[in-house]
Amino acid sequence: AAPLMNYMKNPRQTVQGNIQMNFRGIDDFQTRVDIVHYLKTLDWSNEKLANPPQQSSCSVFPFNAIGRYMSGDSK
């Protein structure tokens, strides 16, 4: 986690090059620690991530609405 903590604090120094990036870094130590702790929960032992609830295909609003609009269906 140390390299990630260093990167989050000062990414340009960690990369060691003349690189343009929008991410300036996170100064607050506790915020960086919280991010690392959150990332550690993202594995297959986390039941909510390993077994997401099934969604029906009709609940995907944008695709259905676009499909109906494109096909001329007004239902």
N, C-alpha and C positions, 0 to 999 in steps of 0.2 A: 504493500500500500504506500510505501514511502515514495517511489517514483511518481505515482499518481498524485500524491499530496504536493510534491514539488511542482509538478506540471500545473496543477490547479492554482498554485500560488503565483507562479511566474512562468507561463508557457514558453515565452521567447527565450528565456535563459535556459530552460530545460532542453529545447530543441537545438540550441547553440548554432544558430544560423540567421541569416538575414531573411526572415520569413514574414510575410504579411498575414495577419490574422485579426479578426475582430474580437476574439476572446482575450481580454487584458489580464484575466486571472481573478481569483477570489482571495481577498485579503484576510477575511475573517477565518481564523483557525477552526472554530467550532462548526461553521458552515461546511468547511471541507471535510471535517470528521463525520458530520451527519451524512454527507453525500457518499463517503466510502462505506459507512455502515448500511446505508440504503442499498448500495450496489451489491453488498455481500448477501442481501436477502434474495437477490435475483438469481436463483438457481433452481434446478429441478426438484429439490427437496421442499420448495415452497409450493404447497398444494394448489393455491390459487393460480399460480403461474403454470404449473405442470398440467393442470386439468381445467382449462377455462370453460365456462358454460357454453353450450352449443347455441348458436343463433340461427334462427330460421332465415332462409334466403329472402323472404318477403319483407323482412324488417330493415333492409338496407335501403333507406329512403332515397338518397341521391341517384343511385343507379336505376331503381325502378321508375322514378319520376322522369329521368332523362330518357329511358327506354320508351316510356309511354309517349312522351313529347315527340321523340324522333320518329316513332312509328305512326303518329297521328291519332293514336288511341286517346279518347277523352274520358275514359272510365275512371 
